[in-house]
Amino acid sequence: MCGIFFTIAKELPKPQLQCKEYEADEIKSLMEERLSAQATLSSGDLVKVKNADRIRHLLAELSQLSVKNHRIRRELIQNEIEELSSVSGLPGRPGSSESVQPSLDTTLIDIMARGPDYARSVEYSGDNWSLWALGSVLSLRQPFSKQPFMDERYIFQFNGELYNNDCLDGNDGEYAVERIRKAIEAAEDMEEALVDLLGKFDGEFAFVLVDKNKGRAFFGKDHIGKRSLLYSSDEGLTVASLLGHKSTEMLHECKPGLLYSYDINSESISQRPYKDALHLSPRTGSSFCSGYKSTEQLVQQLHVHLRKACAVRQQTVRPLHPHKATVAILFSGGLDCTVLAALIGENYTGQDAAVTIDLLTVGFDNPRTGTSASESPDRQLSERSWYELSKKFYSTNVAFRLVQVDVHYADWLAHRGRVLSLIHPTSTEMDLSIAIAFYFASKPEKTTGWKMSANFKDATTWSDFQASKANYVEQEEDYTSATEVLFSGLGADELYGGYSRHESIFDTLEEDSDEGIIHGMYDELSKSLLHDITIIYERNLGRDDRAISSWGKELRYPYLDNDVVEFSTNCIDPHYKVKFDWTTVKTKKGEKRTKLYSRKYILRELARCLGLDKAADEVKRAIQFGAKSAKLEVGNSKTKGTETVSF
């Protein structure tokens, strides 16, 4: 993984940061100084932290008082809570302790944080224009290669991972630059050569290519948009992994599968789609009449596709510095990530060496609700799924370490402004609550790690394990998950119908509705899922990448593998994604017929095939609610997720 920053203009503002090479120690020092300036409690925040315990006590009392019988006392408590929480000084707002406002130099340091092993800045001047570029490197595929790649004519920056068969054993950045060089040399039209070649790249990537001779810059990202790449063309052109110092109105997230071309002389941007685009032809709803007779076959095929997608992302983890865990998984304990954990474990099974996989689960102290991190739904669910995975892989060379990250209210206050700066220009309350959960889950900090002990074989059931957990686990104090590759289950909801909006398509369906109506609803589901996967770059991927990569960590997405996306869209009928059955329920007025839904039905069947029955039955819960990172601020319970949060 790498951090990309590139700017070209006729009048170029220069940063204070020196144009030179930066080694790991110097990058670390700059990052620590930057973090110290950002993640510090203001005077107002300190008051809120001090008041948090009193607020928790009041909330506990309030929960015991009835509205009818204790109206006056409830009003007094609510007034005191409002008074205790109505202080100024949130990070990034007036009264904040951060004295360093976003600038070109702070953006460049944030770019370095993405690639903490090495960074280099370069500059070049043409006839009436200049360019400045910074590349930072997190080396995960050896041999180590410096960025930007440069020769007499071209500057190339590459952020991502390629999984083409002919580059799996080497450095994919070197592979990409060599393929581009050969394609350009063999072609009469440089742009034509690029749209032809880039469509053949398989993986998750973003890039910038500069032709110094002609004053042209080309940039873009993979077919789905799995890496952040922003651009601004208000003063020349700036393209970067993140741009915290640019105003929202000037920023654009690059669309996936497009080659962007910029000409410094005309100061114009054009776009062309890659030639080999993803071929997505959603199945129609008419297949509903065939029923579910192909379930077993589809589950087996999905198993093969997903396991292969995991395997290629596992075998390309070759960091400069080995760690206690080979890879880590962002882990809520839900269906999507637990299936991934099992597939990753299957791929490691049978190797000579013992393998440990970190399961990163995060929980937040929430003073608004009076709950602690250990009480968050994800914390409890993750333990159950960890138990189930450990049972499946008992007596193999694969072990799972449950890493429990507790986020205290003071930490949330201190880092909130930094997260908003990183994920810019996304800035809603929901964006913050999701991004900050991933941000802390990936933060390399001392916490508690848990592994199953030798006695675990005696825990025959989940109830046994719960009743005597201390007998079956080993606690590792002050454990830091330093592995640089994180696997994410993002994409499963978009491919297999995991959101409530997918279920709501069928709300008006009656039990006696004819098949034509049902077919039409499944057609609508297919269209909705296709839309979700085509905008996931803008809704999720860019934001999550900017938050997590700030710790020098790289995300990999097996569900968003090109082959998995094509198979899931083109070969799995929509009724295998959202399934419904009619059932009878009892109400106060008597019995009633109603629909019983199974979202992500095909993935749940795969979980059962893998022996993960508990995960297969788990309902969907968004991370901001599972980790309790949503609306932590006391007094903002009525804040809408779509409201903009300033920093």
N, C-alpha and C positions, 0 to 999 in steps of 0.2 A: 504494500500500500504506500501511497505517496500523497503529499500535499502539493497542490498546484496553485501558483499565482503567476499571472502574465498580464502585462499592460503594454499597449503601444499607442502612441499619440504624436501629433506634431509638436505639441508642447507638453512635456512629460513631467509631472510632479515627482520629485525624488524623495525617497524615504531617508530617515536618519540612519537606518540600519546599514551597516557597511556592506558593500558588494564584495563578497568573498565566500570561502568555504567555511562551514560550521561543523565541528565535530560534536559527538554526543554529549560530552561534558558541558560544552558551551550552550548547546540547545537546552539542556536540563536547567542550567542556571537562568537563562532567559525565561523559560517556562515557569519556574518557581517564583521569579520576580513578578511576572504577569499574573499568576494565580493569587499571589499575596495581595496585589492591588485590587483584584476583582472580588475574591471570596472572603470578604471581611465584614463583620457585623457593624452596622451603623449604630449610633446612639439610640435611635428609635427601635432598632431590632433587639438591642440588649434589653430594653424595657419589656418588649414582647416576650422574650425568653424568660425573663424574670417573672412575668405575669402568667406564663403558661400553666404552671402548677396550680395556681389559684383558679384559673379558668377551668382546668380539668376537674377540680373539686366542685366547682359550681355546676358544671355540666352533669356530673354524677348526681348531685342533689336534685337538679332540675328534672332528670329522668325519672325520679321517684315521686314527683309531685303531679297530681292530676290537675288538668286544666279547670275542671269544675270546682274542686274543693280548695285549691291553693292559688287562686288567681293573683292575689296581691303579692305573695311570696315569689311567685314565678316572675312577675313583672320586675320586682326588685333585683332578682338574680339576673334577668336578661339585661336590665339597665347596667348592672355592674360589669357583666361580660362585655357589653358594648363599649363601656368606658375603658376597660382594661385593654381592649384590642384596638382602640382608635388612636394609635400613635403613628406619626410619620416616620419615614426613614427606611422604607423597603429598599433593597439593593437596586441601584439605578434610578431611583426617584429622588426628588429633593430631600436632602438630609442623609443620603447614602454616604458611606465612608469611602467609596471608590473615587479617587481623585483623577484617574486616568480615563478620559472619555475615548470612545472608539476612534481610531485613527488608522492611517495606512500602516504605521509601524506596529500597532497592536494586532492588526489583521495578519501581518507577516509573521509575528510570533505565534499566533494561533495556527497558521499554516505549518510552521515548524513543529508544533506539538503533534501534528498528525504523523510526522515522520521523524521520530526522535533519534534515529541512528546516524543521520547525516543530512546536511542541507547545503545548498549552493545557490548563490544569486549571480546573475550575469546581466550585462547590459550591452547594447549595441546601438549604433546611430547610422541611419540611412541618409539620403540626400536632404530630406526635410522632415524627418521623423526619427523618433527614438523608441526603443523598447527596453523593458526591464522585466526579468523573470526570476522566480524563486521556486526551487523544487526541494522538497524534503522527502526522506526515505525511511520507511519502516521495512527492513529487509526480511522477507519471508520466503523468498525463493533464491537459492544460491546459484551461481556465484554473486557476491555483492556487486551492485552496479550503482554508480553515482548518477544523480539527475540534477539538472536537465541533461539529456543526451544532446551532444552538439557535434557538428562538423563545420566545414567552411561555409555551407549554404543553409543548413537546417538546424533548428532548435526543436527538440521533441520532449514533451512531458507526458508521462503515463502514470495513471493511478488506477490500479485494479488487479484483477487476476484473470488470466486466460486459461482455458481448459481444452484447447485444441490438442489433438493427440500428439502432434509433433513438437509440442513445447512443454510437456508435462515434467520432463526431467531437468529442465534448465530454467533460466531466468526469463520470465515472459516479457519483461520490459525490453530486454535485448532482442528477443524474438520479434516483438512488434515493430521495433525500429528497423530491424533488418528486412522484414517483409515489406514495410512501407517503402524503404529505400529502393528495393528491387522493383517493386511495382511502379514507382515513379519513373525510374530509369528506363523501364521497358515500354512506357506509355507515351503517347503524344500529348494527351490531355491529363494533367495532374489531378484535376478534380474528378474526372471520370475514373481514374485508377483508384482513388481513395474510396469513392462510394461503392466500387466493386469489391475492394479488399475488406473494408471495415465490416461489411455485412457478413463476412465469413468468420469474423472473430467470435469465438464462443466464450462467454464469461461475463464478468461484471467489471466495467471499466469506464474511465473518462480520460480524455487526452487533449493536448494542444500541440499543433504542429505549425511552425513558423518558417516561411520561405523568406530569408533575409534579402535575397536578390530582388524579389518582386514586391516586397512589402505586403505580403499576404499572410493571413493567419487562418488556420483551419482548426475547428474544435468540435467536440461532440461526446456522446456517451453510448453505452450499449443499447440493445434492442428494447430493454425494459426500463432502463434508467436507474441502475442499482448503485451508482455513485453520484454524490453531489457534484454539480458543476453549474455555477452561476455566472452570468455575464451582465455587464453594464456598458452601454455605448453612448453615455452622455458626453464624455470627453475622450475621444478616441475609443479604444476598446479595452476593457478589463475583463479577464476570465479567471475564475478561481474556484477552489473547493469551498471557500466561504468568503463572505465580504461583509463583515460586521460594521464597517465604517461607511458603507454606502446607504443612501436613503432607499426606503422600500419602493418608491415610485420608479427608481432607476434600475431595479434588479429584475432579472428574469432567470428562472430555472430552465436549463437546456432541456428540450424535449428529447425523448429517446429515439434512437434509430435514424437520426438526422445528421448530416454533415453541414455544419455552419461554416461559411466562408466570409472573411472580412478583408476588404481592400482598403489600405491606408490612404491611397490617393483619392478615391471617391468617397471614403468613409461610409461605405455601405455594407450591409450584411445580407447574404443570401442563404437559402437552405435547400438541400437536396436529400431525399430519402436514400438510405442504403439500398443497394440492389437486392441483396438477399435478406428481405425482411422476414420476421416471424410470420408463418402462415397459420392464421387463426380463423377457423370456420366453425363457429359454435354449432353444436347439435340442436336439432329442433325438438319441439315438444311432442311431435307425433309418435316418437318412440315410446311414449308412456304406455301405450296399449300392449307392448311386448312384456311388460312386467319386470321382474327382478331376477330372471333366470340366468343372467350373465354376471351376477354379483361375484361369484368365486373367481371367474376368469379375469374380471376387471381388477379385483383386489390383487391378484397375483401380478398382473401387468403393472399396476401402480407401485407395488412393492419393488419390482425390478427397476423401474424408472427412478424412484426416489432413492433407493439404495445406491444406485450408480451415481446420482447427483451428489449424494453425501460422500461417496468414495473418492471422487475426483477432487473434491474440496478438502478431503482429509490427506490425501497423498501429496498434496502440494503445500503442506505446512512444513517448512524447513527454515526456521528462524535462526538468526545469528546466535542467540543465547537460549539453550534449552531450559525448560521449566518443569516443575513438579507435575503439572497436568499437560497433556498433549494439546487438547482443545478445551474450550468451555462453551456452554450453551446458555443463552438467556432463558431462564427456566421459571415459569409460573406454576408448573405442574399440570397444566392443561393439556388438551388433546394434541395440539400441533407440535409443541416442543417435546412432549414425552415420546411421540412417535419418532421424531428426529433422533432423540437420545438413543432409542432402541436400534434404529438403523445404523447410527454411527457406531454403537457398541457391536453390532453384528459384523461390521466391516473390520473391526480390530480383533475380533475373536479368532483365536488360532495362531496369532503371532507369537513369536518366542518371548518377546518382552512383555512385562506387565504394563498395562495402560490404565491411567486414571483420567476420567473426564470430570471436569468441574461443572456443576449445575448451579448457576448464579441466580439466586432468588432475593428479591428486595422487598422491604416493608418500611412504611413510614409511620413515625409517631404523628398522630393527627390531633392537635389540641382542639380543633373545632368539634370533633366527635368524641374526644376523650379516650381514643384507642391508642394502644402502643403498637410498635412495628411487629411484635411477635403475635399480635392478634389479627393481623391482616389476613384476608381470605387466601391470598397466594402463599403465604407462609405455611398455612396449615395444609393446603392442597399439595404444595411442593413436597412436603414430607411423605405424604401418602404415595405420590407417584415415584419418589425416590425409593421407597420401600418396594414398590412393584418392580421397578427396574432392577434393583439389587437382587430380588428373588429370581428374576429371569436370567441374570448373568452370574449367579452364584456358582462357584467352582470353575469359572473361566478366568482368563487373564485380564478381564475388564472389570474395573471398579468405578463407582461413582462417588464423588465427594460433593456433598451438599454445602454450598457456601452461602451463609445467611448474612445478608447485608442489612443492617439496621440504620435507618436515616433519622436522626433526631431533628426536632423542629429547628434548632439553631443552625444545623447544617443546611437544611432546606432554605432558610432565610439567607444564609451567607452565599449560597451558590446559585440562587434563583436568577440573579441578574446576569451571571456568567452564562447560564444556560440560554436565557433569552437572547443574549448577544451571539452565541454560537449558532442557534437555529434560525436567526434572522435570514430571510424576511418572513418566515412563518412565525406567527405571534399571537395565536388565540389561546384562551385559557386551556382548551383541550390539547393544543400543541405543547404547551408548557408541561402539563401534567403527565403526558406520555413521554416526552423527551427527558424530563428530569428523572423519571423512573429508570430509563435506560442509562442515563448519565451516571447515576449512582451505582447501578448494577455492574457497570463496567469499570468503575473507579478502582484502581489498584491500591487498596487500603487494607490494613490489618483488621481482620474480623474473625469469625468463628467458622471453622470447617469441620464437617462431620463425615466420618466413614463408618461403614459397618464393621463390627468386630468379628472375631472368630466364633462367638456365640450366636451370631445371626442365624445360623442354620436351625437353631431351636425355636425361632419365632415363626411358628407355622401359619399364623394368620395375622392380619392387620390389627385385630383386637389385642392379640398377644403382644405384638410389638408396641402398641400404644401403652398398654398397661405396665410394661417393664422396659421402657425404651433405654434406660440407663444401662441395662444389662447387655444390650445388643449393639451399642454404638461406641465409637471412640471420638473424643472431642480433640480437635487440634486448635489450640489457642493461638492468637496472633498470626493466623494464616492469611497470606496475601495471594490472591489468584493473579499471577503475572502473565499467564498465557495471552498471546497477542491476537489469537484468532477466535472469534466468537461466532457461533452458529445461531441463526435466528429463524423462527417459524413463520416469519412474515410471508404472506402470499397465500396461505392455506384458506383463509376466510374469503379472499377474493376469487380463488379458483373453485372452491367447493361449496360456497354458499353459507358462510358462517355468521353473517350479520342479521339482525332482526329485520332489516329492510328486505332481505331476501325472503324471509318467511312471510312478511306482510303482503307480498304479492298475492297470496292465496287467501287473504282474509275474507273476501266476498264469496268464496267458493261454497256452494251448498252440496249436501251429500248426494242429491239427485241431479247435479249439474251434468250435462252431457260431455262426452269426451272432447268435443271441439273446444269447449271453454277451458278444459284442463290443459289441452295442447297449447292454447293461446297463452295461458299463464306460464307454462314452462318455456315457451318462446320468449316471453318477457324476462324470465329469470336468466336465460342464456344471454340476452342482450345486456342485462344489468351486470352480470359477471364479467362480460367482455369489457364493458365500460370501466368497471372497477380495476381491472388489470392494466388497462391502458393509461389510467391516471394515477396509478399507485406511486409513480415517480414524484409526482407533485404533492400528493396527499401524505405520504409516509416516508419514502426512501431518502429523499434529500435531507429532511429534518433529522431522521434517526442517524444517518451517516455523520452529519455535522456534530451531533451531540456526543456520540460514542467515540468517534475518531479523535476527539480532543484529548483522550488518554493514551494515544498511540495504539489503539486497538482497531482491528479490521473485522467487519461484518461479512459473513458469507450466508447466502440464501438458497438452500437446496430446493425449496418449493418454487423458486423463481428461475430455476435452471431452464434453459431454452427448450430442451426436450420434454421436461416435465410440464411446462406451460402448454406446449403444443399438444401433447398427449391428453392432458386433463381437459383442454378446451375442445379438441377435435374428436376425441374418442370416447369420452365419458358422457352419457346422456344426462340431461339436467335432472331427471327424476332420481338419479343416483346421488345427487348433491343435496337437494332438499326433498325429503320423503315425508309424506303425511299418511296417517291412518285415522279412521273414525273410531271413536270410543264413547262409551256412556259414562257420564259423571253425575254424581248426586249434588243437587243444590237445595236451597231452602224451599224452592217451589216444586221440587221433584227431580226426576231424572232429565238429563239433557245430553244430546249428541253434540260432540265437539271434535275438533281436529287435534291430533297429537303429532307434533312435528319432530323430525330428526334432521337437524342441520348437519351438513358435512357428513352425510350418511356413509358415503364410500370410504372416507377416512376413518370413521368409527369402526367400520368393518375391518379395515386394515389393522387398526389397533387391537381388535379382538383376535385377529389372525396372529399377531405378535405376542399374544398372551397378556395384553394390557387391558383387562376388562374394566378396571376402575377408571382409567383414563378415557376409555371408550364411552363411558356413560356421563362424563363430566360436561356440564353446560358451559357455554361460552361466557367468559367474563373479561372485559377489557382491562388492560394492565393498570390504567389509572384508578380503577375501582378495586381490582384484585390486590394491588400494592398499597392502596389508600393514599395515592399521591394527588388525587383530584381535590381541588378546593381546600387546601390545607389552611388557608388564612381564616382565622375566626371572623365571622361576620359576612363571609361571602358565599354562604350556602345557596343563595339564590342567583349567583353569577352563572350566566349561560356559557357553555363550552365554546360558543362561537364568538364571544366577546374578545376584543383585542386587548392584550396586556402590553403595556409600554415598559421600556427599560432605559 
